[in-house]
Amino acid sequence: MNTPRPGRRAASPAELEALASSVRLRIIRLAYRRPLTNKEIAEHLDKDPATTLHHVRKLVAAGFLEPQPVRRGNRGAKEIPYLSTGLSWRLNLGPDPDQSIAEAMLQAYLNEISGSGLGALDQTRLVVQVDAAGRAELMDRIGALLDEYAERPATPGAERTAVYVALYPGE
C-alpha cells in the first residue's frame, strides 16, 4: 500500500511503466544533481551504452529526464547530457501500485548499496505496533520529513545521501 501524499498528482500509466525498472530508477538518481551523458550513465551502471540509451529514451519520453544542451566530448564527438527533472519525487504512485514498481525500488536500493558495502550504511530496524490509521500517520510523517530534506538547496561539498524506507508486516 502506498499512502497518497498531499500536493502530488497521480502518476500516469506511462510514468508508472517508466518507474518499473531498477535501472531507470538508478539513472534518475544518478542524474539528479548533475547532467550525465549516456556514456557516463553506462559507465556508472557498468552497462552497455545501447542498453542504457533505451532506458534514457524511455525516461525522457515520460518526463523524468531532460536533455541538456549538446556539448562536445573527447575528439569532438557530440554528447547529450541528461538531467533528472525531479518528477519521480512529486508523483503519487496510487494506493496500490503495481508490484513491479515495488520490486524495482528494492532492486535499485540493493544494487546501489552493493557497491558501497554494508559498513557504509547508517541503518536501523524497528518493529512497531500500529493500526491502519497509525501506519498512514507514520508514512505521512516520514514523507513530510523526507520532503523537507529534499527541498533543501544543495550544499557544496556535502555528501549525497540516499534513503530507502519500507514498511512491511513484522512478526
Residue pairs with C-beta under 8 A, 6 or more apart in sequence:
1 95
1 96
2 92
2 93
2 94
2 95
2 96
2 97
3 95
3 136
3 139
3 140
3 143
4 92
4 94
4 95
5 92
5 140
5 143
5 147
8 90
8 91
8 92
9 90
9 91
9 92
10 91
10 92
10 94
11 19
11 91
11 92
11 93
11 94
14 61
14 62
15 62
15 63
15 64
15 87
15 91
16 93
16 94
16 97
16 98
16 101
17 62
18 24
18 58
18 59
18 61
18 62
18 64
19 25
19 64
19 88
19 93
19 101
19 104
20 98
20 100
20 101
20 104
21 55
21 58
21 104
22 103
22 104
22 105
22 107
22 108
22 111
23 45
23 47
23 51
23 52
23 55
23 108
24 55
24 58
24 59
24 64
24 104
25 88
25 104
25 105
25 108
26 45
26 108
26 111
26 112
27 41
27 45
27 52
27 55
27 56
27 59
27 65
28 59
28 64
28 65
28 84
28 88
29 84
29 108
29 112
29 162
30 36
30 41
30 44
30 45
31 41
31 65
31 82
31 83
31 84
32 83
32 84
32 86
33 154
33 160
34 83
35 68
35 81
35 82
35 83
36 44
36 81
36 82
37 73
37 79
37 80
37 81
37 82
38 49
38 52
38 53
38 56
38 80
38 82
39 49
39 73
39 79
40 81
41 47
41 52
41 56
41 82
42 48
42 49
42 51
42 52
45 52
56 65
56 82
59 65
59 82
60 66
60 67
60 82
63 85
63 87
64 84
64 85
64 87
64 88
65 82
65 83
65 84
65 85
66 82
66 83
66 84
66 85
67 80
67 81
67 82
68 80
68 81
68 82
68 83
70 78
70 79
70 80
71 78
71 79
71 80
71 81
72 78
72 79
73 79
89 150
93 101
105 164
106 164
106 166
109 162
109 164
112 162
113 120
113 121
127 170
127 171
128 138
128 170
130 137
130 138
135 167
138 167
139 167
142 165
146 163
146 165
